[in-house]
């Protein structure tokens, strides 16, 4: 490690990481409580087609302020 680097780091989840990225481009966003939105309670993909994955990981939702988009859900497929 270099002397200029910190010895500690703060662990961030995907919701906080994306909120920080959105803040850098001028979009106000905040992470929502995990599994609190209705969009997280339904199926993500149909399993009737061959190109859709059977396993999907939910990383939570982000609420946007001052835009026409209310919620962004972060999912990982595969």
Biotite code that builds the C-alpha atoms (Angstrom):
import biotite.structure as struc

atoms = struc.array([
    struc.Atom([0.000, 0.000, 0.000], chain_id="A", res_id=1, res_name="UNK", atom_name="CA", element="C"),
    struc.Atom([1.104, 3.498, -0.695], chain_id="A", res_id=2, res_name="UNK", atom_name="CA", element="C"),
    struc.Atom([1.330, 6.063, 2.090], chain_id="A", res_id=3, res_name="UNK", atom_name="CA", element="C"),
    struc.Atom([-1.374, 8.189, 0.479], chain_id="A", res_id=4, res_name="UNK", atom_name="CA", element="C"),
    struc.Atom([-3.938, 5.362, 0.573], chain_id="A", res_id=5, res_name="UNK", atom_name="CA", element="C"),
    struc.Atom([-6.205, 4.833, 3.529], chain_id="A", res_id=6, res_name="UNK", atom_name="CA", element="C"),
    struc.Atom([-5.898, 1.629, 5.568], chain_id="A", res_id=7, res_name="UNK", atom_name="CA", element="C"),
    struc.Atom([-9.659, 1.348, 5.961], chain_id="A", res_id=8, res_name="UNK", atom_name="CA", element="C"),
    struc.Atom([-12.473, 1.307, 3.453], chain_id="A", res_id=9, res_name="UNK", atom_name="CA", element="C"),
    struc.Atom([-16.216, 1.647, 3.704], chain_id="A", res_id=10, res_name="UNK", atom_name="CA", element="C"),
    struc.Atom([-18.287, -1.135, 2.181], chain_id="A", res_id=11, res_name="UNK", atom_name="CA", element="C"),
    struc.Atom([-21.040, 0.138, -0.110], chain_id="A", res_id=12, res_name="UNK", atom_name="CA", element="C"),
    struc.Atom([-23.958, -1.771, -1.509], chain_id="A", res_id=13, res_name="UNK", atom_name="CA", element="C"),
    struc.Atom([-25.117, -1.354, -5.095], chain_id="A", res_id=14, res_name="UNK", atom_name="CA", element="C"),
    struc.Atom([-27.914, 1.070, -4.184], chain_id="A", res_id=15, res_name="UNK", atom_name="CA", element="C"),
    struc.Atom([-25.570, 3.542, -2.483], chain_id="A", res_id=16, res_name="UNK", atom_name="CA", element="C"),
    struc.Atom([-22.975, 3.158, -5.214], chain_id="A", res_id=17, res_name="UNK", atom_name="CA", element="C"),
    struc.Atom([-25.495, 4.020, -7.952], chain_id="A", res_id=18, res_name="UNK", atom_name="CA", element="C"),
    struc.Atom([-26.897, 6.928, -5.918], chain_id="A", res_id=19, res_name="UNK", atom_name="CA", element="C"),
    struc.Atom([-23.413, 8.443, -5.715], chain_id="A", res_id=20, res_name="UNK", atom_name="CA", element="C"),
    struc.Atom([-22.926, 8.003, -9.474], chain_id="A", res_id=21, res_name="UNK", atom_name="CA", element="C"),
    struc.Atom([-26.272, 9.706, -10.166], chain_id="A", res_id=22, res_name="UNK", atom_name="CA", element="C"),
    struc.Atom([-25.377, 12.600, -7.828], chain_id="A", res_id=23, res_name="UNK", atom_name="CA", element="C"),
    struc.Atom([-22.224, 13.208, -9.886], chain_id="A", res_id=24, res_name="UNK", atom_name="CA", element="C"),
    struc.Atom([-24.331, 13.868, -12.994], chain_id="A", res_id=25, res_name="UNK", atom_name="CA", element="C"),
    struc.Atom([-26.824, 16.058, -11.148], chain_id="A", res_id=26, res_name="UNK", atom_name="CA", element="C"),
    struc.Atom([-29.670, 13.623, -10.430], chain_id="A", res_id=27, res_name="UNK", atom_name="CA", element="C"),
    struc.Atom([-30.935, 13.511, -6.864], chain_id="A", res_id=28, res_name="UNK", atom_name="CA", element="C"),
    struc.Atom([-31.451, 9.908, -5.735], chain_id="A", res_id=29, res_name="UNK", atom_name="CA", element="C"),
    struc.Atom([-31.701, 7.981, -2.498], chain_id="A", res_id=30, res_name="UNK", atom_name="CA", element="C"),
    struc.Atom([-31.766, 4.242, -1.777], chain_id="A", res_id=31, res_name="UNK", atom_name="CA", element="C"),
    struc.Atom([-35.085, 2.786, -0.674], chain_id="A", res_id=32, res_name="UNK", atom_name="CA", element="C"),
    struc.Atom([-35.568, 0.257, 2.065], chain_id="A", res_id=33, res_name="UNK", atom_name="CA", element="C"),
    struc.Atom([-34.798, -3.248, 0.789], chain_id="A", res_id=34, res_name="UNK", atom_name="CA", element="C"),
    struc.Atom([-37.860, -5.114, -0.576], chain_id="A", res_id=35, res_name="UNK", atom_name="CA", element="C"),
    struc.Atom([-40.238, -2.291, 0.329], chain_id="A", res_id=36, res_name="UNK", atom_name="CA", element="C"),
    struc.Atom([-41.471, -1.487, -3.191], chain_id="A", res_id=37, res_name="UNK", atom_name="CA", element="C"),
    struc.Atom([-44.165, -3.396, -5.102], chain_id="A", res_id=38, res_name="UNK", atom_name="CA", element="C"),
    struc.Atom([-41.910, -3.770, -8.148], chain_id="A", res_id=39, res_name="UNK", atom_name="CA", element="C"),
    struc.Atom([-39.617, -6.055, -6.138], chain_id="A", res_id=40, res_name="UNK", atom_name="CA", element="C"),
    struc.Atom([-42.384, -8.517, -5.281], chain_id="A", res_id=41, res_name="UNK", atom_name="CA", element="C"),
    struc.Atom([-43.169, -9.745, -8.802], chain_id="A", res_id=42, res_name="UNK", atom_name="CA", element="C"),
    struc.Atom([-41.236, -12.041, -11.152], chain_id="A", res_id=43, res_name="UNK", atom_name="CA", element="C"),
    struc.Atom([-38.391, -10.377, -13.018], chain_id="A", res_id=44, res_name="UNK", atom_name="CA", element="C"),
    struc.Atom([-38.264, -12.562, -16.113], chain_id="A", res_id=45, res_name="UNK", atom_name="CA", element="C"),
    struc.Atom([-40.442, -15.194, -17.736], chain_id="A", res_id=46, res_name="UNK", atom_name="CA", element="C"),
    struc.Atom([-38.959, -18.667, -17.568], chain_id="A", res_id=47, res_name="UNK", atom_name="CA", element="C"),
    struc.Atom([-40.841, -19.826, -20.684], chain_id="A", res_id=48, res_name="UNK", atom_name="CA", element="C"),
    struc.Atom([-38.190, -18.512, -23.084], chain_id="A", res_id=49, res_name="UNK", atom_name="CA", element="C"),
    struc.Atom([-34.717, -19.967, -23.479], chain_id="A", res_id=50, res_name="UNK", atom_name="CA", element="C"),
    struc.Atom([-32.756, -16.712, -23.206], chain_id="A", res_id=51, res_name="UNK", atom_name="CA", element="C"),
    struc.Atom([-34.160, -15.651, -19.854], chain_id="A", res_id=52, res_name="UNK", atom_name="CA", element="C"),
    struc.Atom([-32.212, -16.651, -16.745], chain_id="A", res_id=53, res_name="UNK", atom_name="CA", element="C"),
    struc.Atom([-33.720, -18.749, -13.992], chain_id="A", res_id=54, res_name="UNK", atom_name="CA", element="C"),
    struc.Atom([-31.767, -16.986, -11.239], chain_id="A", res_id=55, res_name="UNK", atom_name="CA", element="C"),
    struc.Atom([-32.036, -13.256, -10.605], chain_id="A", res_id=56, res_name="UNK", atom_name="CA", element="C"),
    struc.Atom([-30.549, -11.338, -7.691], chain_id="A", res_id=57, res_name="UNK", atom_name="CA", element="C"),
    struc.Atom([-32.402, -8.302, -6.393], chain_id="A", res_id=58, res_name="UNK", atom_name="CA", element="C"),
    struc.Atom([-30.092, -5.490, -5.259], chain_id="A", res_id=59, res_name="UNK", atom_name="CA", element="C"),
    struc.Atom([-32.905, -3.143, -4.213], chain_id="A", res_id=60, res_name="UNK", atom_name="CA", element="C"),
    struc.Atom([-34.445, 0.077, -5.523], chain_id="A", res_id=61, res_name="UNK", atom_name="CA", element="C"),
    struc.Atom([-33.428, 3.707, -5.882], chain_id="A", res_id=62, res_name="UNK", atom_name="CA", element="C"),
    struc.Atom([-35.943, 6.547, -5.648], chain_id="A", res_id=63, res_name="UNK", atom_name="CA", element="C"),
    struc.Atom([-35.310, 9.496, -7.985], chain_id="A", res_id=64, res_name="UNK", atom_name="CA", element="C"),
    struc.Atom([-36.374, 13.036, -7.149], chain_id="A", res_id=65, res_name="UNK", atom_name="CA", element="C"),
    struc.Atom([-37.407, 15.683, -9.643], chain_id="A", res_id=66, res_name="UNK", atom_name="CA", element="C"),
    struc.Atom([-37.730, 13.341, -12.641], chain_id="A", res_id=67, res_name="UNK", atom_name="CA", element="C"),
    struc.Atom([-40.502, 11.489, -14.457], chain_id="A", res_id=68, res_name="UNK", atom_name="CA", element="C"),
    struc.Atom([-39.018, 8.196, -13.241], chain_id="A", res_id=69, res_name="UNK", atom_name="CA", element="C"),
    struc.Atom([-40.123, 7.218, -9.747], chain_id="A", res_id=70, res_name="UNK", atom_name="CA", element="C"),
    struc.Atom([-38.102, 4.096, -8.979], chain_id="A", res_id=71, res_name="UNK", atom_name="CA", element="C"),
    struc.Atom([-35.175, 2.215, -10.499], chain_id="A", res_id=72, res_name="UNK", atom_name="CA", element="C"),
    struc.Atom([-34.788, -1.437, -9.555], chain_id="A", res_id=73, res_name="UNK", atom_name="CA", element="C"),
    struc.Atom([-31.277, -2.897, -9.626], chain_id="A", res_id=74, res_name="UNK", atom_name="CA", element="C"),
    struc.Atom([-31.186, -6.593, -10.537], chain_id="A", res_id=75, res_name="UNK", atom_name="CA", element="C"),
    struc.Atom([-28.465, -8.997, -11.554], chain_id="A", res_id=76, res_name="UNK", atom_name="CA", element="C"),
    struc.Atom([-29.245, -11.890, -13.855], chain_id="A", res_id=77, res_name="UNK", atom_name="CA", element="C"),
    struc.Atom([-27.433, -15.121, -14.384], chain_id="A", res_id=78, res_name="UNK", atom_name="CA", element="C"),
])
